[in-house]
Amino acid sequence: MSPFKKQGFIVSSDNCDAVSNTNVVIVSVDPQGMKKLLEEIAPLLITKEHILFSTVTGVDISELSQSIPSGVPVFRIMPNVAIAIGESMTCISCDKDSQKYMSFVNSMFEHVGKTMIIPEDLMGPATSLGAAGLAFFLRAIRAASQGGSEIGFHAEESITISAQAAKGAAALLLERESHPEAEIDTVTTPRGITIAGLNEMEHQGFSSAMIKGIVTSAEKINKLLAKKD
């Protein structure tokens, strides 16, 4: 905690003290610890003064609302670890009663990356695609860097080239709001090296593996939720 103190932030290990000194409360614990935490802080939450955010997978808004004072706005959010550098993809959902606060909430998380407002029933899939998905893309970059090492680059050089290529590809899509295939077409020539590499990757099941990984992750979330019920 000391690095945050050095930056001037108030740091505390006392949950009640933390809630008493802020208007925005973000709950980010394991699902098993949620009930105990809410019981601890609920008496300190004040309607029209506090907003409660939860990153906890599988705990829905209605369950959260039943555990805290009536009228306290509740939002579910799903950022990813790139929030540490202001590049998160944060999905946000709320119930009808909290929608009037959505503009404020959306603008708050836009400071740490991109945001998307989604229905609550897509929070599980958002966890798979936007949060766990970060690991999938990192694994793809790792694989590219290993290929780079096979064709002559040192490991550090290969990772840098691969990571920057991935960053550039993502930036093209986000800034131009284009489709991946449209950008692929700009670098693909007849009988060229790009189409040869792409076709070999497809023969080896690259796209199928990525799709299956995301779907399997989402199915795992559904199984965990089913056990909870």
N, C-alpha and C positions, 0 to 999 in steps of 0.2 A: 504493500500500500504506500510505502514511502515515496516512490516516484510521483504519485498523484499529489501527495502533500507538498512536494517540492514545487509543483506547478500551481499551487494555490488552491487546490480543491479541498473541501471538507471531507474527511474520510472517517468512517465509523464502522465498527463491527456490531453495533447495536441497531437492530432493525427498527425498533420503535423510535429511537433518536433520529434515524435517517428519515423516516416518514414524517416526523414532526417538523422537519426543517426543509421540506420541499413540497411542491404542488404536483410534481410528476413522479409517479412511483412505477418503476419497471421491475417486475418480478421475473427472475430468470433462475429457476432452480429445477432439480429433477422432479418429475411428476409426483414421486412418492413424498417429496417434502412440501408440496404445495398446500395441502390441507393445514398442516401445522403452522406454516408461515402466515397464511391468511387469518387463522385464529389469533395469531400474535398481533398483526397489524390492523385488523379490521376495526377495532375500537377507536383507532386514531384517524381513520379515513373520514373526511368531512365532505358532504355533498356540496357541490358548487365550488369547492376549493381544491379537490384532488382529482387527478385522472390516473387510472390504473392501466398499465400495460402488462401483457403477459407474453413471454416467448415460450411458454411451457407447452410441449406437444401433447395433444390429446385431452386437454382441459378446455372445454368450450366456454363461450361467453356466458351462457345461462348458468352454468355451474359456478363460474366466478362471481356473477352478480348475486347469486343466492348466499354467498359467503361474506358479503360486504354490505355496508349501509345502502339503502335504496337511493337511487339517483346519482351515485358515483359513476361517471362514464368509464366504460371498460372497452379496451381495444386489445385484439390479439395481433402480434407483430411477428414476422419471421425474417430477420436479417441473416446475413452470413458473416463469416469471420473477416471478410474484406472490409467490414465496417471500421476496422482498426486503422485503415488508410483512406477512409472516405470513399470507398468504392463498393459498398454493399448493394445487394439487390434486396430491398425490404418490401415484403408483402404485408398488407394491412387489411384488417377487417373489423367490423363492429356491428352492433345491433342498431335497430332503427332509432332508439332513444339517444344514441351517442353520435349520430351522423352530423349533428350541428357542429361538432368539434373536429370533424374530419379535415377541414382545411388547415387548421392549426397543426394537427398531428402530421398530416402529409408534409407540410412545409418543414416541420422539425426534422423528419427523417430524410428529407431531400438534402440536408446538409452533410449527410454521411453516405451519399450514393444515390441510386435511382429507387423510386418507389412505384408500387402498383397496388391499387385498391381492388381486392378480390372478395368473392363470397366466402363466408366462413367454411363452407364444406370443401373448399379448395386449399385450406391451410395445410392439410396432410400432404397433398401433391406438391405444394409450394416448398415444403420442407425437403422433399426429395429432389426437386428440380433446381431450386435456388440456393439451398443451404448445403445438403449433401452433394449436390451437383458441382459445387466448387471442387470437391475432391476428384470428381470424375474428369473435369477439365485439367486439373493438375496432373492426373495420371496420363492423360493424353500428351501433355507437354513433356512429361518425363519420358514417354515412349519415343516422342520425336527427338528428344535429346540423345537417347540411346542410339537411334538411327544415325544421328549426326556424328556420334563417336565412331560408328562403323565406317563412315565415309571420310574420316580423317581429322575431325575436330577434337580438341581436348574437351573433357567433360564440362569444365566451366564455360568455355566458349560455346559449346553446343547448347547448354541450358540457356545462356543469354540470348542466343539467336532464336531458339525455339520459343522462349517466353515472349520476346519482343514481337515475333511473328504472330503469336497468338493474341497479344495485346492489340496489334495493328488490325488483325482480322475482326476482333470484337468492336474496335472503335469505328471501323468502316460501317458495320451494320447499325450501330447505335446512332452515329452522326448522320448517315445518309438515309436511315430508316429503310434500308433495302433488304432484299431476301438473300440468304447465303448463296444460292445458285447464281444470282445475278452477279455477285462479286467473283464467284468462281469462274464464270464465263469470261471475265475481263483478263484473267491470267492463264486461260486454257486455250492453246492453239492446236490445230489439227496435227496429229502425229507427234505432239510435243511431249516434253518431260512431265508436265503437270497431269495430263490425262492418263499417261502411263502409270504414274504413281497412284492417282485416284482409283483407277480401275483395279490395280493390284490390291489396294486397301479394301475395296468393296468385295473382291474375290475372297479375301481373308476374313470378311465379316465385320469390318470396323463399325459401320453404321448400325448393324443389327446388334452388336455387342453393346454399344452405347445406349440404344433404345431399351434393350433388355435390362441393362443395369439400372436405368431410371425407373422402369416399371417394377422391377424386383424390389427396389428401395421403397417405392410407394406401397407395394403389397405388404411389405414388412411392417410399415406404419399401421396399415389397416388391421393386421393380425394383432399387433400390440394393443390397439384400441379395442378390438373384440375381446381380448383377455380382460381388459379393464372393466368392460361392461358385465 
